[in-house]
Amino acid sequence: MNPPFPPRRLLLAAGLGLAVANPGAAQDGAIRLFVGAAAGTGIDIAARAYAQPFGAALGQPVMVMNRPSAGGVLAAEAVAQAAPDGRTLLYASLGPLAIAPQMVRPLPYHPVASFTHIARLACAGFAIAVPASSPARDVAGLVALLRAKGAAAMYGSSQGSAAYHLAGAMLVHAVGSDQRGAATHVAYRTSGEVISAAAKGELDFIVDLRPLLQPHQGPAGLRLLAVTSGQPDPGMPELPPLRGMFPDLMLESWVGFSAPRGLPTAEAQRLETAARATLADPGVLAMLRRSGGTVEWLPGVAFSGFVGAEMQRLAGIVVAAGLGHG
């Protein structure tokens, strides 16, 4: 999600000073938190929002180590290969742990066996939007439009997260195709480019973060139709979850902390306790409200089971949607 991944302009107030960013070696006693995104992006800023209270609870500085590109795989690989001493952690997310296994071969780690998962912190869904000029007024209308247009239909997402593409592909797959074929995906460099193309009517629907799409809702912009989360988004509760029409269509970004495999139990418990403390931090809670995320706590053992279940659940979906290896 990689995700919840709040848009940069909504979270600049969080400040890059919440956690130390240093591409070099960590200070003595410091924890390195690997983030699979560039500094200043929404993912990075959200990670820093957690890092500050996390470090305060531990009594140790937390240094954010940015390893962008490859959908978070580089960051996950760095942590999987690190010593299990409690000083190297991953800002764990949907992309590198549940989507990448079907898209990257060979994957340089196992999403469950290569890690000691510390805790899941929060989840957030994505939003489906159409041009304001679209005849689709609701999900049923979008489904009818996609079926009528077939391969002539187009949907878009930014390259910042494979999850956006996957969510759109899941909808296209659920709609099905006949002799007219299925909708075509168009990748854009940034979310801004996707939104601009949709507002101009160049795309039939797009998938992105709800807080990023919502400001563009209006007669000359977008119409938001639904969310991909299991429950309504607190920020726009009027948007129905897609699973109301397609029960199996549910995709949420989620984030947490993970450590290398072999972390001593006592250290894992210490980190888990500190992770839980971040969810009482006013800055973290404010960030989640702005980003459409909700606290979805899972302790270490349960988080590990969740990662494995998500990997298995999405395996067939990624392949069926044409995004991964069979």
RODO-2510 file (C-alpha; in nm, 4 decimals, decimal comma):
residues 326
     n   res          X          Y          Z
     1     m     0,0000     0,0000     0,0000
     2     n     0,1632     0,0038    -0,0122
     3     p    -0,0524     0,3033     0,1602
     4     p    -0,2066     0,4024     0,4230
     5     f    -0,0014     0,6297     0,2020
     6     p    -0,1309     0,9882     0,2467
     7     p    -0,0688     1,2374    -0,0341
     8     r     0,2318     1,4582     0,0193
     9     r     0,0452     1,7866     0,0146
    10     l    -0,1876     1,6677     0,2902
    11     l     0,0944     1,5703     0,5202
    12     l     0,3752     1,8175     0,4718
    13     a     0,2764     1,9635     0,8048
    14     a     0,3977     1,6412     0,9609
    15     g     0,7488     1,7570     0,8733
    16     l     1,0517     1,5614     0,7696
    17     g     1,2099     1,6247     1,1072
    18     l     0,9947     1,3688     1,2856
    19     a     1,2615     1,1066     1,2324
    20     v     1,6244     1,1291     1,1330
    21     a     1,6897     1,0591     0,7665
    22     n     2,0425     0,9504     0,6914
    23     p     2,1517     0,7399     0,3951
    24     g     2,4620     0,6319     0,5793
    25     a     2,5180     0,4027     0,8708
    26     a     2,2912     0,4255     1,1726
    27     q     2,4038     0,6003     1,4876
    28     d     2,5005     0,3824     1,7819
    29     g     2,1836     0,2371     1,9280
    30     a     1,9637     0,3775     1,6522
    31     i     1,7012     0,1731     1,4704
    32     r     1,7048     0,1782     1,0909
    33     l     1,3537     0,1776     0,9447
    34     f     1,3641     0,0837     0,5762
    35     v     1,0957     0,2453     0,3625
    36     g     1,0353     0,1406     0,0026
    37     a     0,9732     0,4931    -0,1251
    38     a     1,1654     0,8131    -0,1884
    39     a     1,2027     1,0829     0,0746
    40     g     0,9198     1,3342     0,0701
    41     t     0,6601     1,0994    -0,0779
    42     g     0,3365     1,0200     0,1031
    43     i     0,4629     0,6759     0,2049
    44     d     0,7816     0,8239     0,3451
    45     i     0,6045     1,0995     0,5389
    46     a     0,3563     0,8515     0,6873
    47     a     0,6436     0,6258     0,7945
    48     r     0,8103     0,9211     0,9670
    49     a     0,4859     1,0040     1,1461
    50     y     0,5010     0,6570     1,3057
    51     a     0,8777     0,6664     1,3568
    52     q     0,8818     0,9589     1,5986
    53     p     0,6509     0,8125     1,8688
    54     f     0,7931     0,4659     1,8037
    55     g     1,1428     0,5885     1,8818
    56     a     1,0170     0,7814     2,1843
    57     a     0,8532     0,4675     2,3248
    58     l     1,1751     0,2719     2,2757
    59     g     1,4078     0,5450     2,3969
    60     q     1,6081     0,5107     2,0739
    61     p     1,6352     0,7270     1,7623
    62     v     1,4688     0,5842     1,4515
    63     m     1,6450     0,6586     1,1247
    64     v     1,4403     0,6323     0,8065
    65     m     1,6362     0,4599     0,5311
    66     n     1,4744     0,5202     0,1915
    67     r     1,5071     0,2436    -0,0657
    68     p     1,2737     0,3498    -0,3473
    69     s     1,1805     0,1593    -0,6638
    70     a     1,0919    -0,2042    -0,7289
    71     g     0,7628    -0,1621    -0,5458
    72     g     0,9276    -0,1827    -0,2048
    73     v     1,1184    -0,5026    -0,2830
    74     l     1,4591    -0,3389    -0,2325
    75     a     1,3662    -0,2230     0,1160
    76     a     1,2238    -0,5621     0,2120
    77     e     1,5319    -0,7398     0,0789
    78     a     1,7629    -0,5157     0,2822
    79     v     1,5767    -0,6024     0,6013
    80     a     1,5512    -0,9747     0,5240
    81     q     1,9305    -0,9882     0,4869
    82     a     2,0076    -0,7852     0,8015
    83     a     2,1130    -0,9192     1,1399
    84     p     1,8171    -0,9977     1,3700
    85     d     1,9298    -0,7634     1,6453
    86     g     1,6275    -0,5332     1,6641
    87     r     1,8078    -0,2436     1,4980
    88     t     1,6820    -0,3000     1,1423
    89     l     1,3109    -0,2877     1,0632
    90     l     1,0877    -0,2716     0,7581
    91     y     0,7966    -0,0354     0,7142
    92     a     0,5939    -0,3333     0,5983
    93     s     0,3170    -0,2977     0,3425
    94     l     0,0907    -0,4686     0,0928
    95     g     0,3116    -0,4280    -0,2138
    96     p     0,6380    -0,6035    -0,1230
    97     l     0,4800    -0,8651     0,1038
    98     a     0,1571    -0,9673    -0,0713
    99     i     0,1633    -0,8457    -0,4330
   100     a     0,5320    -0,8815    -0,5224
   101     p     0,5431    -1,2615    -0,4732
   102     q     0,3393    -1,3055    -0,7920
   103     m     0,5013    -1,0226    -0,9867
   104     v     0,8728    -1,0558    -0,9074
   105     r     1,0523    -1,3804    -0,9893
   106     p     1,2683    -1,4747    -0,8190
   107     l     1,1703    -1,2782    -0,5102
   108     p     1,4824    -1,2365    -0,2903
   109     y     1,2923    -1,3167     0,0318
   110     h     0,9862    -1,5023     0,1576
   111     p     0,7161    -1,2650     0,2882
   112     v     0,6593    -1,4790     0,5982
   113     a     0,9619    -1,7013     0,6549
   114     s     1,2223    -1,4274     0,6030
   115     f     1,0802    -1,1964     0,8693
   116     t     0,9746    -1,1634     1,2295
   117     h     0,6602    -0,9583     1,1854
   118     i     0,6191    -0,7136     1,4732
   119     a     0,2729    -0,5616     1,4279
   120     r     0,0189    -0,4345     1,1785
   121     l    -0,0754    -0,0742     1,2506
   122     a    -0,3413     0,0494     1,0103
   123     c    -0,5343    -0,0125     0,6899
   124     a    -0,6918     0,2017     0,4175
   125     g    -0,8833     0,1335     0,1000
   126     f    -0,8699     0,3001    -0,2391
   127     a    -1,1383     0,4903    -0,4267
   128     i    -1,2835     0,4339    -0,7731
   129     a    -1,3582     0,7516    -0,9674
   130     v    -1,4924     0,8337    -1,3132
   131     p    -1,4900     1,1591    -1,5116
   132     a    -1,7672     1,3948    -1,4041
   133     s    -1,8911     1,3754    -1,7637
   134     s    -1,9236     0,9956    -1,7500
   135     p    -2,2702     0,8431    -1,7883
   136     a    -2,1803     0,6116    -1,4974
   137     r    -2,3545     0,7506    -1,1903
   138     d    -2,2826     0,4513    -0,9666
   139     v    -2,0999     0,1189    -0,9663
   140     a    -2,3741    -0,0531    -1,1636
   141     g    -2,3478     0,2202    -1,4252
   142     l    -1,9712     0,1774    -1,4480
   143     v    -2,0089    -0,1978    -1,4879
   144     a    -2,2586    -0,1448    -1,7702
   145     l    -2,0235     0,1049    -1,9361
   146     l    -1,7239    -0,1286    -1,9170
   147     r    -1,9231    -0,4166    -2,0602
   148     a    -2,0546    -0,2007    -2,3433
   149     k    -1,7138    -0,0591    -2,4386
   150     g    -1,5107    -0,3778    -2,3930
   151     a    -1,1485    -0,3356    -2,4982
   152     a    -1,2178     0,0260    -2,5954
   153     a    -1,2587     0,1107    -2,2261
   154     m    -0,9527     0,2441    -2,0473
   155     y    -0,8615     0,2789    -1,6811
   156     g    -0,5559     0,4340    -1,5250
   157     s    -0,3342     0,4407    -1,2177
   158     s    -0,0030     0,5911    -1,1161
   159     q     0,3158     0,3895    -1,1114
   160     g     0,3638     0,4685    -0,7439
   161     s     0,1873     0,1533    -0,6282
   162     a     0,1054    -0,1792    -0,7901
   163     a    -0,1955    -0,1874    -0,5569
   164     y    -0,3741     0,0849    -0,7549
   165     h    -0,3299    -0,1133    -1,0761
   166     l    -0,4345    -0,4345    -0,9062
   167     a    -0,7525    -0,2799    -0,7642
   168     g    -0,8550    -0,1618    -1,1099
   169     a    -0,7663    -0,4948    -1,2670
   170     m    -0,9718    -0,6756    -1,0041
   171     l    -1,2762    -0,4693    -1,1013
   172     v    -1,2195    -0,5322    -1,4720
   173     h    -1,1788    -0,9040    -1,4042
   174     a    -1,4954    -0,9116    -1,1922
   175     v    -1,6913    -0,7344    -1,4653
   176     g    -1,5748    -1,0001    -1,7100
   177     s    -1,5306    -0,9782    -2,0841
   178     d    -1,7035    -1,1103    -2,3908
   179     q    -1,6234    -1,0821    -2,7597
   180     r    -1,5608    -0,7109    -2,7107
   181     g    -1,2705    -0,7806    -2,4744
   182     a    -1,1747    -0,6229    -2,1416
   183     a    -1,0728    -0,2701    -2,0480
   184     t    -0,7128    -0,1618    -2,1064
   185     h    -0,4869    -0,0263    -1,8324
   186     v    -0,2859     0,2925    -1,8848
   187     a     0,0012     0,3691    -1,6475
   188     y     0,0923     0,7264    -1,5550
   189     r     0,3970     0,8560    -1,3749
   190     t     0,2094     1,0396    -1,1016
   191     s    -0,1345     1,0560    -0,9459
   192     g    -0,1705     1,4119    -1,0738
   193     e    -0,1350     1,2934    -1,4318
   194     v    -0,3959     1,0220    -1,3776
   195     i    -0,6440     1,2667    -1,2286
   196     s    -0,5882     1,5155    -1,5097
   197     a    -0,6453     1,2502    -1,7775
   198     a    -0,9640     1,1314    -1,6097
   199     a    -1,1004     1,4818    -1,5651
   200     k    -1,0505     1,5364    -1,9380
   201     g    -1,2496     1,2219    -2,0135
   202     e    -0,9497     1,0305    -2,1486
   203     l    -1,0087     0,7411    -1,9051
   204     d    -1,3261     0,5598    -1,8063
   205     f    -1,2209     0,5128    -1,4431
   206     i    -0,9213     0,5514    -1,2154
   207     v    -0,8062     0,4128    -0,8807
   208     d    -0,6148     0,6111    -0,6211
   209     l    -0,6267     0,7262    -0,2611
   210     r    -0,9605     0,8740    -0,1601
   211     p    -0,8105     1,1893     0,0022
   212     l    -0,6216     1,2605    -0,3192
   213     l    -0,9280     1,2176    -0,5423
   214     q    -1,1876     1,3869    -0,3226
   215     p    -1,0726     1,7490    -0,3791
   216     h    -1,1207     1,6974    -0,7537
   217     q    -1,4817     1,5886    -0,7237
   218     g    -1,7072     1,8311    -0,9101
   219     p    -1,8665     1,9179    -1,2444
   220     a    -1,5326     1,9800    -1,4157
   221     g    -1,3427     1,6992    -1,2452
   222     l    -1,4285     1,3600    -1,1059
   223     r    -1,7174     1,1634    -0,9627
   224     l    -1,6212     0,9199    -0,6850
   225     l    -1,8269     0,6016    -0,6966
   226     a    -1,6967     0,3493    -0,4461
   227     v    -1,4145     0,2289    -0,2252
   228     t    -1,2188    -0,0954    -0,2342
   229     s    -1,2078    -0,1398     0,1434
   230     g    -1,4243    -0,3852     0,3328
   231     q    -1,6067    -0,1050     0,5137
   232     p    -1,7057     0,2510     0,4154
   233     d    -1,4325     0,5145     0,4340
   234     p    -1,4910     0,7356     0,7416
   235     g    -1,3927     1,0379     0,5310
   236     m    -1,6675     0,9718     0,2721
   237     p    -1,9091     0,7231     0,4280
   238     e    -2,1555     0,7701     0,1429
   239     l    -1,9249     0,5783    -0,0927
   240     p    -2,0248     0,2091    -0,0980
   241     p    -1,7632    -0,0674    -0,0860
   242     l    -1,7273    -0,2478    -0,4186
   243     r    -1,7794    -0,5779    -0,2415
   244     g    -2,1483    -0,4861    -0,2146
   245     m    -2,1747    -0,5825    -0,5832
   246     f    -1,8712    -0,8122    -0,6024
   247     p    -1,8301    -0,9961    -0,2672
   248     d    -1,4720    -1,1049    -0,3397
   249     l    -1,3552    -0,7631    -0,4531
   250     m    -1,1786    -0,6130    -0,1535
   251     l    -0,8321    -0,4601    -0,1467
   252     e    -0,6864    -0,2535     0,1350
   253     s    -0,3425    -0,1139     0,1832
   254     w    -0,1934    -0,1912     0,5219
   255     v     0,1231    -0,0979     0,7045
   256     g     0,3195    -0,2267     0,9984
   257     f     0,6672    -0,3068     1,1269
   258     s     0,8686    -0,6191     1,0489
   259     a     1,2171    -0,7354     1,1489
   260     p     1,4558    -0,9986     1,0096
   261     r     1,3887    -1,3644     1,0810
   262     g     1,5390    -1,4922     1,4057
   263     l     1,4710    -1,1876     1,6210
   264     p     1,4781    -1,2924     1,9894
   265     t     1,1314    -1,3175     2,1429
   266     a     1,2013    -1,0624     2,4144
   267     e     1,3156    -0,8066     2,1587
   268     a     1,0126    -0,8746     1,9386
   269     q     0,7848    -0,8157     2,2359
   270     r     0,9657    -0,4922     2,3227
   271     l     0,9205    -0,3629     1,9679
   272     e     0,5564    -0,4746     1,9580
   273     t     0,4797    -0,2839     2,2778
   274     a     0,6381     0,0310     2,1358
   275     a     0,4503    -0,0120     1,8078
   276     r     0,1214    -0,0276     1,9985
   277     a     0,2104     0,3004     2,1698
   278     t     0,2322     0,4816     1,8348
   279     l    -0,1417     0,4326     1,7856
   280     a    -0,2179     0,6593     2,0803
   281     d    -0,0041     0,9406     1,9399
   282     p    -0,2114     1,2471     1,8361
   283     g     0,0072     1,3089     1,5321
   284     v    -0,0392     0,9539     1,4047
   285     l    -0,4141     0,9634     1,4621
   286     a    -0,4418     1,2965     1,2798
   287     m    -0,2405     1,1572     0,9877
   288     l    -0,4713     0,8559     0,9656
   289     r    -0,7804     1,0760     0,9622
   290     r    -0,6388     1,2851     0,6777
   291     s    -0,5311     0,9823     0,4778
   292     g    -0,8516     0,7810     0,5113
   293     g    -0,6807     0,5177     0,7231
   294     t    -0,8096     0,3421     1,0308
   295     v    -0,6269     0,1777     1,3185
   296     e    -0,6258    -0,1983     1,2513
   297     w    -0,3938    -0,3414     1,5147
   298     l    -0,2578    -0,6934     1,4906
   299     p     0,0195    -0,8178     1,7220
   300     g     0,3202    -1,0003     1,5825
   301     v     0,1958    -1,3595     1,5540
   302     a    -0,1403    -1,2522     1,4159
   303     f     0,0285    -1,0125     1,1723
   304     s     0,2502    -1,2923     1,0436
   305     g    -0,0567    -1,5082     0,9834
   306     f    -0,2287    -1,2166     0,8119
   307     v     0,0659    -1,1607     0,5748
   308     g     0,0615    -1,5268     0,4764
   309     a    -0,3146    -1,5241     0,4226
   310     e    -0,2995    -1,2044     0,2140
   311     m    -0,0204    -1,3496     0,0010
   312     q    -0,2283    -1,6601    -0,0673
   313     r    -0,5511    -1,4661    -0,1239
   314     l    -0,3972    -1,2321    -0,3747
   315     a    -0,1887    -1,4936    -0,5572
   316     g    -0,4694    -1,6167    -0,7770
   317     i    -0,6175    -1,2691    -0,8129
   318     v    -0,2922    -1,1161    -0,9384
   319     v    -0,2513    -1,3935    -1,1960
   320     a    -0,6166    -1,3838    -1,3018
   321     a    -0,5941    -1,0097    -1,3464
   322     g    -0,2999    -1,0614    -1,5813
   323     l    -0,0441    -0,8899    -1,3597
   324     g     0,1687    -1,1809    -1,2433
   325     h     0,3223    -1,5178    -1,3159
   326     g     0,1105    -1,8290    -1,3225
***
